Amino acid sequence: MSEMAEAIRQLIQEKGYSEESVRQTIESALKAAYKRTYGTDENAIVKFNDDMSDVALYSRKVVIDGVYDPV
């Protein structure tokens, strides 16, 4: 079990938080950091492993054929 999964399980057991509230808090923190860095979090996607051992932050991009306005 990863350190993150163990820390989440401890929060759930010791503090009585729900798994969903912990997951939402982590997701909000990651999106806030993304927004501070890139100015928006509209294209940020946070994904957790099923066992909560890992989390990843992805940036959704749109690929286009050509650039018509370079600005």
Backbone as JSON Lines, residues from 0, in Angstrom:
{"i":0,"aa":"M","n":[0.85,-1.17,0.0],"ca":[0.0,0.0,0.0],"c":[0.9,1.24,0.0]}
{"i":1,"aa":"S","n":[0.53,2.23,-0.78],"ca":[1.34,3.44,-0.88],"c":[1.14,4.32,0.36]}
{"i":2,"aa":"E","n":[2.04,5.27,0.52],"ca":[1.93,6.21,1.64],"c":[0.66,7.05,1.53]}
{"i":3,"aa":"M","n":[0.31,7.44,0.3],"ca":[-0.9,8.24,0.13],"c":[-2.14,7.44,0.51]}
{"i":4,"aa":"A","n":[-2.23,6.21,0.07],"ca":[-3.38,5.37,0.39],"c":[-3.48,5.15,1.9]}
{"i":5,"aa":"E","n":[-2.33,4.95,2.54],"ca":[-2.32,4.76,3.98],"c":[-2.77,6.03,4.7]}
{"i":6,"aa":"A","n":[-2.3,7.19,4.26],"ca":[-2.71,8.46,4.88],"c":[-4.21,8.69,4.72]}
{"i":7,"aa":"I","n":[-4.75,8.37,3.56],"ca":[-6.19,8.53,3.33],"c":[-6.97,7.59,4.23]}
{"i":8,"aa":"R","n":[-6.52,6.35,4.35],"ca":[-7.21,5.39,5.21],"c":[-7.16,5.84,6.68]}
{"i":9,"aa":"Q","n":[-6.06,6.43,7.1],"ca":[-5.97,6.93,8.47],"c":[-6.94,8.08,8.69]}
{"i":10,"aa":"L","n":[-7.05,9.0,7.73],"ca":[-8.0,10.1,7.86],"c":[-9.43,9.58,7.98]}
{"i":11,"aa":"I","n":[-9.74,8.59,7.18],"ca":[-11.09,8.02,7.2],"c":[-11.37,7.36,8.54]}
{"i":12,"aa":"Q","n":[-10.41,6.59,9.06],"ca":[-10.62,5.86,10.3],"c":[-10.54,6.76,11.53]}
{"i":13,"aa":"E","n":[-9.52,7.6,11.62],"ca":[-9.27,8.36,12.83],"c":[-10.14,9.61,12.93]}
{"i":14,"aa":"K","n":[-10.35,10.29,11.83],"ca":[-11.09,11.55,11.86],"c":[-12.55,11.39,11.46]}
{"i":15,"aa":"G","n":[-12.88,10.25,10.87],"ca":[-14.26,9.99,10.51],"c":[-14.69,10.64,9.2]}
{"i":16,"aa":"Y","n":[-13.74,11.07,8.39],"ca":[-14.08,11.65,7.09],"c":[-14.5,10.55,6.14]}
{"i":17,"aa":"S","n":[-15.35,10.91,5.19],"ca":[-15.73,9.93,4.18],"c":[-14.65,9.88,3.1]}
{"i":18,"aa":"E","n":[-14.56,8.75,2.41],"ca":[-13.58,8.62,1.35],"c":[-13.83,9.64,0.25]}
{"i":19,"aa":"E","n":[-15.1,9.9,-0.04],"ca":[-15.45,10.87,-1.09],"c":[-15.03,12.28,-0.71]}
{"i":20,"aa":"S","n":[-15.17,12.66,0.56],"ca":[-14.77,14.02,0.96],"c":[-13.25,14.19,0.89]}
{"i":21,"aa":"V","n":[-12.5,13.14,1.23],"ca":[-11.05,13.2,1.13],"c":[-10.64,13.29,-0.34]}
{"i":22,"aa":"R","n":[-11.29,12.51,-1.16],"ca":[-11.01,12.51,-2.6],"c":[-11.31,13.89,-3.2]}
{"i":23,"aa":"Q","n":[-12.42,14.49,-2.83],"ca":[-12.78,15.82,-3.33],"c":[-11.8,16.89,-2.84]}
{"i":24,"aa":"T","n":[-11.33,16.77,-1.62],"ca":[-10.37,17.73,-1.08],"c":[-9.05,17.66,-1.84]}
{"i":25,"aa":"I","n":[-8.57,16.46,-2.1],"ca":[-7.33,16.29,-2.85],"c":[-7.5,16.82,-4.27]}
{"i":26,"aa":"E","n":[-8.64,16.5,-4.89],"ca":[-8.91,16.98,-6.25],"c":[-8.96,18.51,-6.29]}
{"i":27,"aa":"S","n":[-9.61,19.12,-5.33],"ca":[-9.69,20.59,-5.28],"c":[-8.32,21.22,-5.1]}
{"i":28,"aa":"A","n":[-7.49,20.63,-4.26],"ca":[-6.14,21.16,-4.02],"c":[-5.29,21.07,-5.28]}
{"i":29,"aa":"L","n":[-5.37,19.94,-5.98],"ca":[-4.6,19.78,-7.21],"c":[-5.07,20.75,-8.3]}
{"i":30,"aa":"K","n":[-6.39,20.92,-8.4],"ca":[-6.91,21.85,-9.41],"c":[-6.56,23.3,-9.06]}
{"i":31,"aa":"A","n":[-6.53,23.64,-7.78],"ca":[-6.15,24.99,-7.37],"c":[-4.68,25.26,-7.72]}
{"i":32,"aa":"A","n":[-3.83,24.28,-7.5],"ca":[-2.41,24.44,-7.86],"c":[-2.26,24.56,-9.37]}
{"i":33,"aa":"Y","n":[-3.01,23.78,-10.12],"ca":[-2.99,23.86,-11.59],"c":[-3.43,25.24,-12.05]}
{"i":34,"aa":"K","n":[-4.5,25.75,-11.42],"ca":[-5.03,27.07,-11.8],"c":[-4.02,28.18,-11.49]}
{"i":35,"aa":"R","n":[-3.33,28.09,-10.36],"ca":[-2.3,29.1,-10.04],"c":[-1.19,29.1,-11.08]}
{"i":36,"aa":"T","n":[-0.86,27.93,-11.58],"ca":[0.22,27.8,-12.55],"c":[-0.19,28.21,-13.95]}
{"i":37,"aa":"Y","n":[-1.38,27.76,-14.39],"ca":[-1.79,27.94,-15.78],"c":[-2.93,28.94,-15.98]}
{"i":38,"aa":"G","n":[-3.48,29.5,-14.92],"ca":[-4.5,30.53,-15.04],"c":[-5.93,30.01,-15.14]}
{"i":39,"aa":"T","n":[-6.12,28.74,-15.38],"ca":[-7.45,28.15,-15.44],"c":[-7.35,26.67,-15.1]}
{"i":40,"aa":"D","n":[-8.45,26.11,-14.63],"ca":[-8.47,24.67,-14.36],"c":[-9.56,23.97,-15.16]}
{"i":41,"aa":"E","n":[-10.06,24.65,-16.18],"ca":[-11.15,24.09,-16.98],"c":[-10.76,22.79,-17.68]}
{"i":42,"aa":"N","n":[-9.52,22.66,-18.08],"ca":[-9.09,21.47,-18.81],"c":[-8.35,20.47,-17.93]}
{"i":43,"aa":"A","n":[-8.35,20.68,-16.62],"ca":[-7.65,19.77,-15.7],"c":[-8.56,18.6,-15.33]}
{"i":44,"aa":"I","n":[-7.98,17.39,-15.39],"ca":[-8.71,16.18,-15.04],"c":[-7.89,15.43,-13.99]}
{"i":45,"aa":"V","n":[-8.51,15.13,-12.87],"ca":[-7.85,14.41,-11.78],"c":[-8.39,12.98,-11.77]}
{"i":46,"aa":"K","n":[-7.49,12.0,-11.76],"ca":[-7.89,10.59,-11.73],"c":[-7.16,9.87,-10.61]}
{"i":47,"aa":"F","n":[-7.92,9.1,-9.85],"ca":[-7.39,8.28,-8.77],"c":[-7.39,6.81,-9.17]}
{"i":48,"aa":"N","n":[-6.42,6.04,-8.67],"ca":[-6.48,4.58,-8.81],"c":[-7.64,4.08,-7.97]}
{"i":49,"aa":"D","n":[-8.13,2.9,-8.28],"ca":[-9.24,2.34,-7.53],"c":[-8.92,2.15,-6.06]}
{"i":50,"aa":"D","n":[-7.68,1.83,-5.75],"ca":[-7.31,1.6,-4.35],"c":[-6.74,2.85,-3.67]}
{"i":51,"aa":"M","n":[-6.85,4.01,-4.35],"ca":[-6.39,5.3,-3.82],"c":[-4.88,5.32,-3.58]}
{"i":52,"aa":"S","n":[-4.14,4.47,-4.26],"ca":[-2.69,4.43,-4.05],"c":[-1.96,5.45,-4.9]}
{"i":53,"aa":"D","n":[-2.64,6.02,-5.89],"ca":[-1.99,6.97,-6.77],"c":[-3.04,7.93,-7.34]}
{"i":54,"aa":"V","n":[-2.58,9.13,-7.66],"ca":[-3.45,10.13,-8.26],"c":[-2.67,10.78,-9.39]}
{"i":55,"aa":"A","n":[-3.38,11.14,-10.46],"ca":[-2.73,11.78,-11.61],"c":[-3.56,12.99,-12.03]}
{"i":56,"aa":"L","n":[-2.87,13.99,-12.52],"ca":[-3.52,15.2,-13.03],"c":[-3.2,15.31,-14.51]}
{"i":57,"aa":"Y","n":[-4.24,15.33,-15.32],"ca":[-4.08,15.41,-16.76],"c":[-4.6,16.75,-17.25]}
{"i":58,"aa":"S","n":[-4.05,17.2,-18.35],"ca":[-4.5,18.43,-18.99],"c":[-5.08,18.05,-20.35]}
{"i":59,"aa":"R","n":[-6.36,18.31,-20.52],"ca":[-7.03,17.99,-21.78],"c":[-6.67,19.05,-22.81]}
{"i":60,"aa":"K","n":[-6.22,18.62,-23.97],"ca":[-5.84,19.53,-25.05],"c":[-6.66,19.22,-26.29]}
{"i":61,"aa":"V","n":[-6.86,20.24,-27.11],"ca":[-7.56,20.08,-28.38],"c":[-6.53,20.19,-29.49]}
{"i":62,"aa":"V","n":[-6.5,19.19,-30.34],"ca":[-5.57,19.17,-31.46],"c":[-6.32,19.67,-32.69]}
{"i":63,"aa":"I","n":[-5.7,20.62,-33.39],"ca":[-6.34,21.17,-34.59],"c":[-5.44,20.96,-35.8]}
{"i":64,"aa":"D","n":[-6.02,21.1,-36.99],"ca":[-5.26,20.88,-38.22],"c":[-4.24,21.98,-38.48]}
{"i":65,"aa":"G","n":[-4.63,23.21,-38.28],"ca":[-3.71,24.32,-38.58],"c":[-4.02,25.52,-37.7]}
{"i":66,"aa":"V","n":[-3.05,26.41,-37.61],"ca":[-3.21,27.62,-36.83],"c":[-3.55,28.76,-37.8]}
{"i":67,"aa":"Y","n":[-4.72,29.34,-37.6],"ca":[-5.15,30.42,-38.48],"c":[-4.89,31.77,-37.86]}
{"i":68,"aa":"D","n":[-4.85,31.82,-36.54],"ca":[-4.56,33.06,-35.83],"c":[-3.46,32.74,-34.83]}
{"i":69,"aa":"P","n":[-2.21,33.07,-35.13],"ca":[-1.1,32.67,-34.25],"c":[-1.15,33.29,-32.86]}
{"i":70,"aa":"V","n":[-1.95,34.31,-32.66],"ca":[-2.07,34.92,-31.35],"c":[-2.9,34.03,-30.47]}
